[in-house]
């Protein structure tokens, strides 16, 4: 008969050990309850990042270009290079030729998308027009904000060039127009 008693004690000990392990596991997981209800805690957190900003440093300028009897496309690269296919003699003084320049600031090491409006129109004082398009940027499409002195903010320079479509016998004058650059965090 003592064997039955030992077996009963052993079974009871195993059941108690299993129950204890189950309760310990539930307690470790945050379980609290009486069987009819239960509750658990969760952590709530947030990371606030600096807003992304864009500041214009310089406007885009094609410089001087001579009128011609045939139309031409002049390309101003994001690297300030100015080219025209097959007719370089229409390019006048290169003083002031520059791609548009911007500074992007925001959260250090954040990536951002670049969206540039295109096409657009340039108009002179008499209402004569020509168009521009194919705005290209460096960096192109997306950028990444490098670190700056304060250790939390990042910045990157952005340059934008374009293609100008000059008509045959384009009337002379000072032409201007606008385009928009938008940046958004990824």
Secondary structure, 3 states (H helix, E strand, C coil): CHHHHHHHHHHHHHHHHHHHHHHHHHHHCCCEECCCCEECCCCCCCCCCCCCEEEEEECCECCCECCCCCCEEEEECCCCCEEECCCHHHECCCCCCECEEEEEEEECCCEEEEEECCCEEEECCCCCEEEEEEEEEECCCEEECEECCCCCEEEEEEEEEEEEEECCCCCCCCCECCCCEEEEEC
